[in-house]
Amino acid sequence: MDHYAHLNSLEDIFLNTAGLYSWHFTPELELLSSNHPNPAPLRNIFVLSSCRTFLSDHLKEKNTPVYLYDDFFFLWAAIPVFNNQNQIRSVHFLGPVFTTSVSDTYIREEMNIHNMSIKSKKELLDLIEHIPVIPTFTLNNYIIQMYYALNNVLITAGEIALQNKEKSLPDHDNAAETPSHTSYFYETLLLKSVSDGVPIDNLASILSTAQIGMMCPGNPVRQKKDEAISLITLFTRTGIQAGINPEKAYRLSDTYIQSVEAVNTIPEIIQFIVIMYLDITHQVHELSYTQSHSGLIRECLSYLDLHFLEDIQLEQVAKELGYTKYYLSQSFKKEMGISISQYLTRKRISYSKVLLANPQISMQSISSRLFFSNPSHFSSVFRKLEGITPSQYRKENLP
């Protein structure tokens, strides 16, 4: 069996037994071929993500396989093909995969952050249903087999590199907002968002760029596990204070801590932190709904609370829920005492307090992110609802 026949056989085996897709890129990461039936969305996510820079840097120094996680935290395995002079001829990929069962809640949050259209969101969510869950041990074996088929070189699992450097954030403004894991603002941001039932943006990027501390020097995986356990404990206590049943919260905490201890890579650990965070934040969020509201209003509140960081309009909300704009508007005003627009404004002002806790985030950034026309408009609305200006609030709430 020749080189390409062997490769094709392996790809068929991976696809038919594990649902694992193969991708073939040039050294410049231009897609040449894939056995995925709809490669464009996943290809775009990968090539536009921060892991592309990490891969390019890795291939300048080494020709070994590497695990990469893109901005949606899908895990990919990059397997370079090299010639006799150790020059990279092409790069094969396996993926994307999850290494543990994952809720789509985090993916939905990332889609909102990336301002994806409704059509693109639906397309991606449909694709996610078919992304396989493959344990790291099994994936290592697949990588070793493909690397041998491509290069006729046998490696061990220990030679597979892992993307564990800092991920590049999408823009300078966000980079300034990313504190280290020891930051007062980092902890305040997380715990306030849990107590409010409102997830913060891009938690995985914050966790993956956090500096490694000295609790376990020289062992970044153990350090990340210790960080995860500390965060899970804080999330649990905050959730209980917000009204979650203690027995339920502690049982959930124990499950996630055991899961964190059972894995051996930083991406897997971060996945569990994010899942736990979104899980308990969602439970706090659900506590805010009372049975005194009709089913329509509970459905509307849920939609608004999940999408208030988007530039949504009444027409869009009505269409998503299947009602006329007039009927939804009148029903909401009757039960809630305020309009949908006023409700969204109050949610955004409440969320702005989380952002104001970090003095590195400018007023311009906050007002733009929350869809106020300018900082003066934001300040005026904030003062009307809170009795003080955003600057005064920030000054009074700094340590």
Helices and strands as residue ranges (DSSP letters): H 3-18, E 22-25, E 31-34, H 39-47, H 51-61, E 66-69, E 75-82, E 88-97, H 105-113, H 118-128, H 136-151, G 157-159, E 161-162, H 172-176, H 184-196, H 203-209, H 220-241, H 246-262, H 266-287, H 295-307, H 314-321, H 325-336, H 340-356, H 363-369, H 375-386, H 390-396
